[in-house]
Amino acid sequence: MSDRRRNTQQKRKREKRRKRLNNLLFALSCFSLIGISAVFSFLFFSKPAPKETEEYVQTSSLPFDKTKPFSVSDLTPAQLVEVREKGRIHLSDGPREISIGDSLDKVLDHYPSSYTEQLNDEQTGEQSDEMQILYCSSYYRNSSGKMTALPPRGLLNVDSGSITITLLAPTSPYPAGTTDDYGKYEHIYCIYTIDPETMTVSSIVIGIDQHR
């Protein structure tokens, strides 16, 4: 009787162990299916996280007022950084929406030119037979007796068939009373070269330099 009871108890223990094992296997299989499903969903259905939007510095021409002279504000931040690194750079699209191929008339129309209309008979706007003042902050006779245009200024120069427009402006305001010594201060410049056959812009250079 005791042996039968012992066998019955052992049988029940084996059944309990079998049930526990089956339950454990079932739980593991469910966990595996859930895990596989989650991985599958992540790989095939989840959308990749959007990349952070890169900020690009503006390189197109900035808004301008054609009644104002050329200044450092006509350069984009990217152009100003590059000019300070290299000294001067060539552009296909320059300040004030002027690009290579544009007409001379368009260049003149995008910069002030009223100053020459206000000059008296002695100050005709010509520094020499080849150079004409488009605009300047003031026009005076320097210590050497030469009539001088104080920047910010624009000069049109014709030399051996080559036509250039040189714009020059200080990168910061001059101290009060600055005249002949303006050349010791830092300036920003823009040079447009005009093709004399087509009367269109063939080259645009901007840079930072001393008096030009």
BALOBA-1460 file (C-alpha; in Angstrom, 3 decimals):
// residues 212
<rec num="1" residu="m" x="0.000" y="0.000" z="0.000"/>
<rec num="2" residu="s" x="2.800" y="2.288" z="0.828"/>
<rec num="3" residu="d" x="4.543" y="1.469" z="-2.477"/>
<rec num="4" residu="r" x="1.368" y="2.239" z="-4.426"/>
<rec num="5" residu="r" x="0.971" y="5.557" z="-2.596"/>
<rec num="6" residu="r" x="4.626" y="6.354" z="-3.224"/>
<rec num="7" residu="n" x="4.255" y="5.598" z="-6.933"/>
<rec num="8" residu="t" x="1.155" y="7.776" z="-7.120"/>
<rec num="9" residu="q" x="2.923" y="10.685" z="-5.469"/>
<rec num="10" residu="q" x="5.902" y="10.364" z="-7.799"/>
<rec num="11" residu="k" x="3.556" y="10.251" z="-10.782"/>
<rec num="12" residu="r" x="1.829" y="13.418" z="-9.622"/>
<rec num="13" residu="k" x="5.188" y="15.134" z="-9.149"/>
<rec num="14" residu="r" x="6.240" y="14.180" z="-12.674"/>
<rec num="15" residu="e" x="2.968" y="15.563" z="-14.065"/>
<rec num="16" residu="k" x="3.467" y="18.795" z="-12.143"/>
<rec num="17" residu="r" x="7.022" y="19.110" z="-13.462"/>
<rec num="18" residu="r" x="5.740" y="18.380" z="-16.984"/>
<rec num="19" residu="k" x="3.067" y="21.068" z="-16.644"/>
<rec num="20" residu="r" x="5.596" y="23.587" z="-15.318"/>
<rec num="21" residu="l" x="7.924" y="22.746" z="-18.201"/>
<rec num="22" residu="n" x="5.116" y="23.081" z="-20.738"/>
<rec num="23" residu="n" x="4.045" y="26.391" z="-19.220"/>
<rec num="24" residu="l" x="7.623" y="27.635" z="-19.302"/>
<rec num="25" residu="l" x="8.074" y="26.554" z="-22.918"/>
<rec num="26" residu="f" x="4.779" y="28.217" z="-23.858"/>
<rec num="27" residu="a" x="5.798" y="31.435" z="-22.136"/>
<rec num="28" residu="l" x="9.188" y="31.401" z="-23.853"/>
<rec num="29" residu="s" x="7.589" y="30.770" z="-27.214"/>
<rec num="30" residu="c" x="5.161" y="33.671" z="-26.708"/>
<rec num="31" residu="f" x="7.996" y="35.926" z="-25.652"/>
<rec num="32" residu="s" x="10.010" y="34.899" z="-28.696"/>
<rec num="33" residu="l" x="7.091" y="35.565" z="-31.031"/>
<rec num="34" residu="i" x="6.524" y="38.974" z="-29.472"/>
<rec num="35" residu="g" x="10.226" y="39.788" z="-29.724"/>
<rec num="36" residu="i" x="10.455" y="38.651" z="-33.318"/>
<rec num="37" residu="s" x="7.328" y="40.593" z="-34.191"/>
<rec num="38" residu="a" x="8.716" y="43.721" z="-32.557"/>
<rec num="39" residu="v" x="12.025" y="43.389" z="-34.384"/>
<rec num="40" residu="f" x="10.225" y="42.709" z="-37.657"/>
<rec num="41" residu="s" x="8.001" y="45.753" z="-37.178"/>
<rec num="42" residu="f" x="10.991" y="47.922" z="-36.287"/>
<rec num="43" residu="l" x="12.990" y="46.825" z="-39.320"/>
<rec num="44" residu="f" x="10.275" y="46.888" z="-41.949"/>
<rec num="45" residu="f" x="7.578" y="49.245" z="-40.791"/>
<rec num="46" residu="s" x="9.147" y="51.868" z="-38.571"/>
<rec num="47" residu="k" x="10.102" y="55.140" z="-40.240"/>
<rec num="48" residu="p" x="13.672" y="56.328" z="-39.785"/>
<rec num="49" residu="a" x="14.073" y="59.313" z="-37.519"/>
<rec num="50" residu="p" x="14.203" y="62.486" z="-39.572"/>
<rec num="51" residu="k" x="17.657" y="63.959" z="-39.972"/>
<rec num="52" residu="e" x="18.315" y="67.325" z="-38.452"/>
<rec num="53" residu="t" x="17.884" y="70.070" z="-41.012"/>
<rec num="54" residu="e" x="21.205" y="71.650" z="-41.917"/>
<rec num="55" residu="e" x="21.349" y="75.420" z="-41.887"/>
<rec num="56" residu="y" x="22.723" y="76.944" z="-45.020"/>
<rec num="57" residu="v" x="24.072" y="80.463" z="-45.093"/>
<rec num="58" residu="q" x="22.379" y="82.670" z="-47.646"/>
<rec num="59" residu="t" x="24.472" y="83.146" z="-50.772"/>
<rec num="60" residu="s" x="22.065" y="85.045" z="-53.011"/>
<rec num="61" residu="s" x="22.084" y="88.829" z="-53.202"/>
<rec num="62" residu="l" x="20.743" y="90.650" z="-50.188"/>
<rec num="63" residu="p" x="18.014" y="93.315" z="-50.371"/>
<rec num="64" residu="f" x="19.457" y="96.689" z="-51.310"/>
<rec num="65" residu="d" x="18.621" y="100.355" z="-51.698"/>
<rec num="66" residu="k" x="20.097" y="101.755" z="-54.893"/>
<rec num="67" residu="t" x="20.260" y="105.218" z="-53.355"/>
<rec num="68" residu="k" x="22.770" y="103.906" z="-50.794"/>
<rec num="69" residu="p" x="26.460" y="103.301" z="-51.601"/>
<rec num="70" residu="f" x="28.051" y="99.867" z="-51.715"/>
<rec num="71" residu="s" x="29.061" y="98.661" z="-48.242"/>
<rec num="72" residu="v" x="29.947" y="95.559" z="-46.256"/>
<rec num="73" residu="s" x="26.203" y="94.980" z="-45.765"/>
<rec num="74" residu="d" x="25.969" y="94.015" z="-49.460"/>
<rec num="75" residu="l" x="27.966" y="90.835" z="-48.749"/>
<rec num="76" residu="t" x="26.316" y="87.719" z="-47.393"/>
<rec num="77" residu="p" x="27.784" y="86.151" z="-44.224"/>
<rec num="78" residu="a" x="29.283" y="83.335" z="-46.309"/>
<rec num="79" residu="q" x="30.936" y="85.780" z="-48.720"/>
<rec num="80" residu="l" x="32.316" y="87.872" z="-45.878"/>
<rec num="81" residu="v" x="33.869" y="84.802" z="-44.213"/>
<rec num="82" residu="e" x="35.440" y="83.659" z="-47.492"/>
<rec num="83" residu="v" x="36.742" y="87.127" z="-48.335"/>
<rec num="84" residu="r" x="38.378" y="87.449" z="-44.921"/>
<rec num="85" residu="e" x="40.017" y="84.052" z="-45.423"/>
<rec num="86" residu="k" x="41.212" y="84.586" z="-49.009"/>
<rec num="87" residu="g" x="41.457" y="88.359" z="-49.356"/>
<rec num="88" residu="r" x="39.470" y="88.408" z="-52.609"/>
<rec num="89" residu="i" x="37.134" y="86.090" z="-54.489"/>
<rec num="90" residu="h" x="35.575" y="85.892" z="-57.964"/>
<rec num="91" residu="l" x="31.804" y="85.631" z="-58.228"/>
<rec num="92" residu="s" x="29.347" y="84.750" z="-60.961"/>
<rec num="93" residu="d" x="26.573" y="86.454" z="-58.983"/>
<rec num="94" residu="g" x="27.699" y="89.585" z="-57.200"/>
<rec num="95" residu="p" x="26.175" y="92.130" z="-54.837"/>
<rec num="96" residu="r" x="22.883" y="93.878" z="-55.637"/>
<rec num="97" residu="e" x="21.625" y="91.203" z="-58.028"/>
<rec num="98" residu="i" x="24.374" y="91.901" z="-60.562"/>
<rec num="99" residu="s" x="25.600" y="88.799" z="-62.401"/>
<rec num="100" residu="i" x="28.093" y="88.093" z="-65.160"/>
<rec num="101" residu="g" x="26.373" y="88.890" z="-68.461"/>
<rec num="102" residu="d" x="24.311" y="91.791" z="-67.080"/>
<rec num="103" residu="s" x="24.455" y="95.116" z="-68.888"/>
<rec num="104" residu="l" x="26.459" y="98.145" z="-67.821"/>
<rec num="105" residu="d" x="23.186" y="100.060" z="-67.565"/>
<rec num="106" residu="k" x="21.907" y="97.567" z="-64.978"/>
<rec num="107" residu="v" x="25.072" y="97.993" z="-62.891"/>
<rec num="108" residu="l" x="24.763" y="101.784" z="-62.959"/>
<rec num="109" residu="d" x="21.072" y="101.572" z="-62.138"/>
<rec num="110" residu="h" x="21.721" y="99.538" z="-58.963"/>
<rec num="111" residu="y" x="24.085" y="102.087" z="-57.396"/>
<rec num="112" residu="p" x="23.706" y="105.787" z="-56.571"/>
<rec num="113" residu="s" x="24.804" y="108.266" z="-59.214"/>
<rec num="114" residu="s" x="23.150" y="111.496" z="-58.083"/>
<rec num="115" residu="y" x="26.323" y="112.927" z="-56.555"/>
<rec num="116" residu="t" x="27.915" y="113.751" z="-59.921"/>
<rec num="117" residu="e" x="24.799" y="115.698" z="-60.871"/>
<rec num="118" residu="q" x="25.356" y="117.963" z="-57.850"/>
<rec num="119" residu="l" x="29.016" y="118.798" z="-58.577"/>
<rec num="120" residu="n" x="29.813" y="122.353" z="-59.584"/>
<rec num="121" residu="d" x="31.761" y="123.382" z="-62.686"/>
<rec num="122" residu="e" x="35.134" y="122.914" z="-60.978"/>
<rec num="123" residu="q" x="34.212" y="119.470" z="-59.704"/>
<rec num="124" residu="t" x="33.039" y="117.724" z="-62.839"/>
<rec num="125" residu="g" x="33.281" y="114.241" z="-61.398"/>
<rec num="126" residu="e" x="36.452" y="113.448" z="-63.371"/>
<rec num="127" residu="q" x="39.685" y="112.610" z="-61.567"/>
<rec num="128" residu="s" x="41.437" y="112.182" z="-64.907"/>
<rec num="129" residu="d" x="40.537" y="111.801" z="-68.577"/>
<rec num="130" residu="e" x="39.759" y="108.122" z="-68.008"/>
<rec num="131" residu="m" x="38.136" y="108.066" z="-64.563"/>
<rec num="132" residu="q" x="34.747" y="109.361" z="-63.526"/>
<rec num="133" residu="i" x="33.133" y="109.491" z="-60.105"/>
<rec num="134" residu="l" x="29.803" y="107.686" z="-59.949"/>
<rec num="135" residu="y" x="29.300" y="108.653" z="-56.320"/>
<rec num="136" residu="c" x="31.343" y="109.531" z="-53.228"/>
<rec num="137" residu="s" x="30.825" y="110.823" z="-49.712"/>
<rec num="138" residu="s" x="32.790" y="114.023" z="-50.426"/>
<rec num="139" residu="y" x="35.063" y="115.484" z="-53.102"/>
<rec num="140" residu="y" x="37.988" y="117.661" z="-52.075"/>
<rec num="141" residu="r" x="41.482" y="118.811" z="-53.028"/>
<rec num="142" residu="n" x="44.038" y="116.863" z="-51.020"/>
<rec num="143" residu="s" x="47.390" y="118.043" z="-49.699"/>
<rec num="144" residu="s" x="49.007" y="117.325" z="-53.081"/>
<rec num="145" residu="g" x="46.458" y="119.456" z="-54.902"/>
<rec num="146" residu="k" x="44.660" y="116.469" z="-56.452"/>
<rec num="147" residu="m" x="40.883" y="116.335" z="-56.340"/>
<rec num="148" residu="t" x="40.006" y="113.252" z="-54.299"/>
<rec num="149" residu="a" x="36.804" y="111.266" z="-53.822"/>
<rec num="150" residu="l" x="36.379" y="110.062" z="-50.252"/>
<rec num="151" residu="p" x="34.844" y="106.588" z="-49.851"/>
<rec num="152" residu="p" x="32.301" y="105.205" z="-49.892"/>
<rec num="153" residu="r" x="32.693" y="105.829" z="-53.581"/>
<rec num="154" residu="g" x="32.207" y="104.354" z="-57.013"/>
<rec num="155" residu="l" x="34.654" y="105.059" z="-59.840"/>
<rec num="156" residu="l" x="34.301" y="104.213" z="-63.521"/>
<rec num="157" residu="n" x="37.629" y="103.746" z="-65.283"/>
<rec num="158" residu="v" x="38.347" y="103.351" z="-69.005"/>
<rec num="159" residu="d" x="41.899" y="102.293" z="-69.824"/>
<rec num="160" residu="s" x="43.049" y="100.928" z="-73.195"/>
<rec num="161" residu="g" x="39.576" y="99.705" z="-74.032"/>
<rec num="162" residu="s" x="39.096" y="98.053" z="-70.640"/>
<rec num="163" residu="i" x="36.155" y="99.305" z="-68.596"/>
<rec num="164" residu="t" x="36.005" y="98.759" z="-64.838"/>
<rec num="165" residu="i" x="33.767" y="99.984" z="-62.059"/>
<rec num="166" residu="t" x="35.453" y="99.963" z="-58.656"/>
<rec num="167" residu="l" x="33.325" y="100.360" z="-55.538"/>
<rec num="168" residu="l" x="35.093" y="101.056" z="-52.258"/>
<rec num="169" residu="a" x="33.762" y="101.487" z="-48.735"/>
<rec num="170" residu="p" x="35.190" y="101.334" z="-45.202"/>
<rec num="171" residu="t" x="34.178" y="98.270" z="-43.206"/>
<rec num="172" residu="s" x="33.398" y="100.597" z="-40.281"/>
<rec num="173" residu="p" x="32.774" y="104.362" z="-40.119"/>
<rec num="174" residu="y" x="35.800" y="106.622" z="-40.347"/>
<rec num="175" residu="p" x="36.777" y="108.670" z="-37.299"/>
<rec num="176" residu="a" x="35.643" y="112.278" z="-37.478"/>
<rec num="177" residu="g" x="37.824" y="114.457" z="-39.706"/>
<rec num="178" residu="t" x="39.208" y="111.620" z="-41.852"/>
<rec num="179" residu="t" x="40.404" y="112.843" z="-45.251"/>
<rec num="180" residu="d" x="43.787" y="112.039" z="-46.813"/>
<rec num="181" residu="d" x="44.535" y="109.320" z="-44.252"/>
<rec num="182" residu="y" x="41.493" y="107.197" z="-45.127"/>
<rec num="183" residu="g" x="43.772" y="104.671" z="-46.821"/>
<rec num="184" residu="k" x="45.031" y="103.327" z="-43.492"/>
<rec num="185" residu="y" x="41.616" y="101.902" z="-42.639"/>
<rec num="186" residu="e" x="40.170" y="98.587" z="-43.753"/>
<rec num="187" residu="h" x="37.938" y="98.691" z="-46.839"/>
<rec num="188" residu="i" x="35.641" y="96.353" z="-48.694"/>
<rec num="189" residu="y" x="35.663" y="96.592" z="-52.497"/>
<rec num="190" residu="c" x="33.829" y="95.272" z="-55.514"/>
<rec num="191" residu="i" x="35.230" y="95.429" z="-59.041"/>
<rec num="192" residu="y" x="33.040" y="94.923" z="-62.109"/>
<rec num="193" residu="t" x="34.881" y="94.404" z="-65.386"/>
<rec num="194" residu="i" x="32.838" y="95.359" z="-68.440"/>
<rec num="195" residu="d" x="33.337" y="93.788" z="-71.877"/>
<rec num="196" residu="p" x="33.659" y="96.825" z="-74.208"/>
<rec num="197" residu="e" x="32.214" y="94.905" z="-77.180"/>
<rec num="198" residu="t" x="29.006" y="93.757" z="-75.509"/>
<rec num="199" residu="m" x="28.958" y="96.335" z="-72.688"/>
<rec num="200" residu="t" x="28.139" y="93.547" z="-70.261"/>
<rec num="201" residu="v" x="29.754" y="92.349" z="-67.028"/>
<rec num="202" residu="s" x="32.531" y="89.822" z="-67.703"/>
<rec num="203" residu="s" x="34.031" y="89.579" z="-64.202"/>
<rec num="204" residu="i" x="33.028" y="90.320" z="-60.601"/>
<rec num="205" residu="v" x="35.598" y="90.460" z="-57.803"/>
<rec num="206" residu="i" x="34.991" y="91.308" z="-54.157"/>
<rec num="207" residu="g" x="37.635" y="91.642" z="-51.475"/>
<rec num="208" residu="i" x="38.964" y="93.326" z="-48.375"/>
<rec num="209" residu="d" x="42.049" y="95.516" z="-48.688"/>
<rec num="210" residu="q" x="43.691" y="98.820" z="-47.890"/>
<rec num="211" residu="h" x="43.110" y="101.930" z="-50.032"/>
<rec num="212" residu="r" x="42.680" y="101.162" z="-53.731"/>
